[in-house]
């Protein structure tokens, strides 16, 4: 049977993803209609840059969430007769491989969709953890200054003195994975989100013990459960767990990004703490952590949200780079970076293996950058 033409390939790919398009259209259509009520998120629909960025990011997020429902093939399934098959080629059973087969006869299209889960499961979560660490340390460093600022800034500069790629390479090598270093780093770094939310609620509701104890109990139970599952792979419910390689990559992302976030938060805190509303809070007798978390941090949200979007994009590129060099989540994983590396080896004979994951990686990072640009424009208007 003759392979499909390029027009038919993209038309069928569109049909295969009908559920993704439906959810994307419903989400963005509803958001556009209600944009006046959605605050900063709704303002993104006032510019084409923001809408394009949201469309690209939402497309891959929805694809990652629904990948298991729209995959035409098992990403690990190998067809001996479909090795290096051209795009649009048919299997002996009459099914079509829209983007062709790779060097082992696996469907490139299915691996592309499944690979989005790997990227979007690590990059946003690890970046958020890095922000929790950077915010928890950056606020007191900028607010108190003196010895606290000196020590924390020195430690941050010490980490930033290493080239990022080299530091990543050192942290994710198999030799490091076999040592207690990843677990120790996880035990330290994963504690900061719990400390952040504990201080967040305690500083706000200290004068209302009836509300405070329930919130602190929820932080202790939920935070402790996540902490044991993610850091030590000891979740009693068996829901949260990370294999050693994923944990190694995750803590490396948090460790490398935290110092930069710390410096941004520290600088914003040093600027905002001189404002009149901070002086008014101090005059009212508010405690330092209340001022930091409820007066300074909300007024620093604009630059931090912009940096969050950009940093997720940088992390996505770093994860792709690690996968390209064979240091990704798993050798069998449909990780985009690993797929690009595998396609590079046979680039002279077939181009279709490396091109789709490279374009997918580019489109996701482009969407995040456009989203950050639109958020920056909106924050300047405010």
Buried (B, 14 or more C-beta within 10 A) or exposed (E): EEBBEEEEBEEBBEEBBEEBEEBBEEBBEEBBEEBEEBEEBBBBBBBEBBBBBBBBBBBBBBBBBBBEEBBBBEBBEEBEEBBBBBBBBBBEEEBBBBBBBBBBBBBBBBBBBBBBBBBBBBBBBBBBBBBBBBBBBBBBBBBBBEEBBEEBBEEBEEBBEEEBEEBBBEBBEEEBBEEEBBBEBBBBBBBBBBBBBBBBBBBBBEEEEEEBEEBBEEBBEEBEBBBBBBBBBEBEEEEBEBEEBBBBBBBBBBBBBBBBBBBBBBBBBBEBBEEEEBEEBBEEEBEBBBBBBBBBBEEBEBBBBBBBBBBBBBBBBBBBBBBBBEBBBEEEBBBBBBBBBBBEEBEEEBEBBBBBBBEBBBBBBBBBBBBBBBBBBBBEEE
